[in-house]
């Protein structure tokens, strides 16, 4: 097997496979235009180097042809010359008809002409290695693609535009100034070293504060990236699955009168006034010896522990039971909303004990979609207490970045303590150097080849 090389010209389908009006195939690398000339026949052919002679950022109409001259598809071809391209390499983008067969036949023709199939994320990886974007910006590409709401997309776009990287670079530069000053004082003790323009200790405090603010933003960032986890909990047959279906306005979950129908955790996303909401319908929690149902109950308990918000559903047409209370005891009151379901039936339940624990309930009929708007408003109000307002500031949404920021903060704290205790400059520089290196991992300045490979391996082919 031939090892992939950065010098190869690569190609891949860059749009999702399936039926559609258009599909795009991207070719990038030194031979992109030459390969394009081999497979593209313009409407009015001039010579065999038509695309190679074309001006950058122009579009050309014609056909893709096979080696035997067979017309494979009618296309539009964009010529994009380095360095004004996504990868900073010569690029050809071919807009084909969006059928699976057309796209695959065109791609096979391009590969036969000398291109190599791109690895996952290789286009974005080349953009990073060629200096067009840093590593944090590269990771934001995936966040934009996977964004679930407009706010999620805007946050990811801020990172792609470099807002987070600028903050990281600023803090890193402050540490590097101190590090260079201390290292100069160590290496040239006899010379008079120009003083720092700011107090060393104060600068370390400011950097520590800046890192802490970025770490604190991660909770909001995670919610906008992954969605606010809203768990629907309760004993069996209280209407949890009906409530999920009501949120989605479709029959996503099976609903029957038989307790224990839901055996596993179901997850769906909705856009709730700009907030991505991950709704998790759990198996009814009760004592059981049935193996499959028991696994579902255990998963439900785990989902509750990890939830941002919980809807505790009870059946108002029945008496509050010990099973209801068994569930209630497992729910944290500060993030739980009490939902009294089945108000379309005769009310028989005394909810006073549960109200005392969780506050006033939201009354609804999930089956008849009664009270759903009131529940949505209650969720929005409760979500505000989780502090998920996204302002204009860059948010940390990536757990890799959070881990690096925490490690960098620890190193800065140790360096600050060493400085305040009057320890030799050598001890301070050790931890400062660690912090500088760790922050460089976020933007890619000091990232290892292994880390870079792992990050881009998570991308789709064609991105």
N, C-alpha and C positions, 0 to 999 in steps of 0.2 A: 504493500500500500504506500503510495507516494505521500510524503509528509507535506502538509499544507504550508505554504510560504506566503509571507507578507508581500512578496513581489508578484504573486499570481494575480491574474485578472479574475474576478469573481462575479457570479451571477446568481440570482434567486428571484422567485416570485415574491413581491413585496405587499401583495394584497391577500386577504383571506381567501382560501379555496372555497369555491361554491359558485352558484350561478349568479351573474350580475351583468350590468351593462358594460363595465370595464374591468380589466385586470392589468396590473402593472408589473413588468419584469425589469429589474435594475441590473446593470452591468457596471462594474467599477474596477479601475486599474489602468495600467499603462497601455494595455492592448484593447481597451474598451471600444475605441473608435474603429480600430482595424477589424475587430470581431464583428462589430456592427455592420461594417461594409460587406463582410462575407455573407451575412444573412438577410440584409435589407436591400430591397429593390425599389428605388423611388419611382414615382409615377412617370417622371421623365428622366430616365437614366442618362447621366452625362459620362461618367467613367466609373471605374471600380473603387475609387477612393472618395465617393460622394460625401459620406459623413465626416471623413478625416479632413476634408476641405471646408466643411460647413462652419459657419460662425457659431460661437458659444451662445447658449440659451436661445436656440432656435428649434422649431418643430417642423417635422417633415412627414409628408404623407406617402404611403406606399404599401408594400407587402413584405412579409417574411417568407423566404423561399428556402427549400431544402437543397441538399447537395445535387439532387437530380433535377432541380429547377421547379419542383412542385410548389405551388402557392399554398402556404400553410394558414396564413391569416392576413387580414387587412388591418393595418396598424398606423398609429402616429408615433414617430420617434423623436424624442427630445435629445439634443446634443448639449452637454454641459461640460465645459472645459475647466480643468484645475487652474487655480485653487478655489474657484467660486462654486464649489459643490459641497454636498453633504459630507463626503469623505475626504475632500481636498484632493481627489484624484479625478482623472478624466472619467466621466460617467455618461452612460447612455441609458435612457429610460424608455421602454417600449410599452405603449398603451395598446393592449389587445382587446378582443372581445372577452367577456368575463367568464366564459365557460371553463370547466376543469380541463377538458380535452384540449381546447385551443391553447390555454396557458402552458400546459405540460408539453405539448408538441413544440411550441416556440422555445421554451426553455431547453428542451432536448437538442434542438437545432443549434442554439447558442453554445451549449456545452460541447457539442461535436465540433464546433468551430474553434475551440481552444480555451474557453473559459472553464473555471472550476466552480462547482456548486459551493456557495458561501456557507460557512459554518454559522451556527446560531449567534446572532448579534454581531456578525463580523463587519457589517457596514458601519455600525456605530462604534465598534472597536477601532476601526481605521480612522474614524473621525477623531477619536480620543488620541490614538498614537500619532496622528498627524498634527495634533495641537489645535484642532478647531474647537474642541470642548474638553473640559476636565472630567474626571471620573464621576464626580457628583452630578454633573450635568448629563453625562451619559446614562446614569441610572434614572434620571428624571424622564428620559424618553419612555421607559417602560411605564412609569407612573402616569404619564399623559395618555398612553394607549389604554391603560387599565382604569382610568378615572371614571368614577361612577356618577358624579354630578359636576355642574359647571364650576362650583367652588373647588372641588378636588382637582379639576383640570387647571384652574388658575394657579393653585398652589404649586402644582408640578411644573407649570410653565415658568413661574418665578424662579424655581431652582434651575430649570434649563437655561434661563437667561442669565444665571450666575449670581443671583441675590444671596444664596447661602454661601457659595464659594467666596464671595467678597468678604463676608463676615469671618469666615474661617481664615482667609488669607490675612486679614487685618490683625486678628488675634495672634496668628503665627508669626507675623512680622514683629509684633511687640516683643514676643519671646526671643526671637532671633537677635534683636537689637541688644537685649540684656545678655544673651549668650555670647555674642561677639565681643561685647565690652568685657565680660568676665574672663573669657579665654585670652583676650589680649593682655589683661592685667596679670594673668597667670604666666603667659609665655614671655612677657617683657616686663618683669617686675621693676627693673631699673629705670624704665622710660616713664614719662608723664603721659598717661592715657587721658584723652579728652573725656570729660565727664558726660554721663548720660543727660539728655535734655529733660528727663523726668525722673522722679524718685523711683528707685528700683523696687522697693517694697510696695509702693503705691501702684506701680504698674502691674505687679503680680496680682494685687488685689483686684484691679480692674479687669485683668484677663480672666481671673477666676470667676468674677461676676458675669462676664460675657459668656463664658462656657456654661455657667449655671442657667442663664436665661435660655440658651439654645437647648439645653437638656430639658428644661421645663416646658418648652414649646412642643416637645416630642409627643406628649399625650394628645394634644389637639391635632398635631400632624398625623398621628397614627389613626385617629378617628376619621379624618378626612381621606386618608389613604385606604383604610381597610373597612371603614364604616363603623358607626356606633352599634355595638352589639346589644340588641334588644331581645331578651329571652322571654318567651311565653311559657309560664310554668303553672302547674296546678295538678290536682289529682286527675285520674282518668275520667273522660266523658263529661268534662265541664265546658267544652267548646273551644279548646285551644286551636285545633286544626281549622275550625270554622272561622276563627279570628284571623288566622294566617291567610285563608282564602279571601276574607273580606278586605284585608290590606292589599292583596295582590289583584283583587277583582277578577279572580279566576279560580278554578277548582284545582289548586296545586296539591293539596293534601286530601287523602281519603277520609271522608266523614261518615261514620255509622253510629248507631246507638249502642254498639258493643264496646264496653270499656277495654282500653288497651290496644285500640286499633293502630295507633302510632307507636312503632317499635323502635324508631331511631330518631336522631336529630335531623330536622330539615332546615336548610338555610336558603333564604332568598333576600335579594337587595331591592330596596325602593328608594326613591328620591323624596325626602320629606323636607320641603321648603329649602332645598339646597344642601341639606345634610344627608349624606349617604347612610342609610339605616340597614343594618344586617339583621333581619328578623329570623330568629331561631325558634322553631316550633319543637318543643321537647316531648318525649314520651311521658305519659302520666306517671307521677311519682307515687308509688304505693309498695307495700310489702308483697313480694311475689317469689315463688320458687321456680317459675317458668324461665328457662335459661335465656331465651332470646329477649324476653321482656325485661329480665334482670339487667342484661347488658344495656338496653335502652335507658333504664332508670339510672344506671351509673353514669352514662354519658350525659343525661339530663343534669345530674348533680354537678358534673364537671363544667357544663355550660353555664350554670348558675354562678359558680365561683368566678368564672372569667367574664361575666356579663358587665356591661356598663349600666344598663337599665333592665328592670324585670317587670313584666306584667303578670301579677298573680291573679289568675282567673278562678273565680268561684261560681257555682251555679245557684242563682237566687231562687230557683224553683224547688230547691231541696234544702233540707236542714244542713247547717254547717256541721261537718262530721269530724271525727278524730283524724281521718285521712287528710282533710283540709288543714287541720292544725299541725299535722306531721310535716306537711309541706311548708306551712307558714314559719315554723321554727327554724327552717333552713335558709330563710330569705333575709338578707340585710335590709332593715327598714329604710335606711337613707336612700337606697336606690330602687325601691319597689313601689309600684303603683297597684292599688287594689282595683280589680276589674270585676264588677258584678254582672255576669252574663245571663242571658235567657230572660230578659225583662218582658219578652212577648208572652211568657207563661205566668201563671199565678205565683206570686212571691210567697215563699214559705220560710226563707232563711233569716235568722237573726244574725246580722253581721256586726253587732255592736262590739264584740270582742276583737274582731279583726280590724274594725275601724279604729279602735283605741290603739292598736299596734301600728297600722299603716296609714291612717288618715282616711278621709272621706273617699268612697269608691267612685269610679266612673261607671255609670249604668249603661248597658247596651244589650243589643241582640245582634250577635255576630252573624247569625243565620239570615236575619232580615235587614242587616246593615243599618240598624237603628243605633244612634249614639256614637257612630264612628268618628264624626268630625270633632266631637267633644274629647274623644280619646286622643286623637291626633294633637289637639291643642295642649292636652295634659302632658303628652310626651315631649312636645317642644318646650314647655315650661320646665319640666323635669330635666331635660337635656341641657338647658341653660345653666343648671347647677353643676353640670359636669365640666363647664367652661370649655365649650367647643366653638367659640366665636373666632373666626379666622380674619384677622385684620390684614394690613398691608405688609406686615413684617414677614420675613422668610421663616417658614416653619421647617423643623426637622421631621421628616416623615419616614426615614429609613432606619431600621434597627441597627444596621451596621454603623451608621453615623452616630447613633446614640451611644453605642458601646465605645466607639473611639473617643467621643467627647467625654464620657465618664472616666476613661483611662487617662486622658490628657489632663482632666481636672485634678485627678488624684496626684499626678506627677507635679502639677503646678502647686498644689497644696503642700506637698513635701518640700519642694524647692523654697516656698515661702517660709515654711517653718525652719528650714536650715538657715536661711538668711537672717530671720529674726532672732535665732538663737546664737548668732555670731559664728557659725561654723565656717570652715575654709571655703573659698570660692569653688574649689574642685567638687565639693559635695553638692553645691547648688547647681553647677553646670550639668552634672549627671542627669538629674531629673528634668532640667530644662530641655536638654537634648532629647530625652524620651518624649516629652510633650510635643516638641517641634516635629519629631518623626511621626508620632501618632496622628497629629492633625494633618500631616501630609498624606496619610493613608486615605483620608476622606476625599481630597481633591486629586489624588493619584500621584503627587510629587514623590512620595516615598513608598508607594504601594508595590508589593512584591509581584513578580510575574504570576505566581500561583493565585494570588488574590484576584488579579485582573482576569485571569482565565476563568475563575469560578463565577465572577460577576457576569461576564458576557455569555457564559454557558447557559444562564437562566433566560436569555433573550430568545425570541422566536427567530427562525431562519427568515431572512429577508429584511430584518430590522437593523 
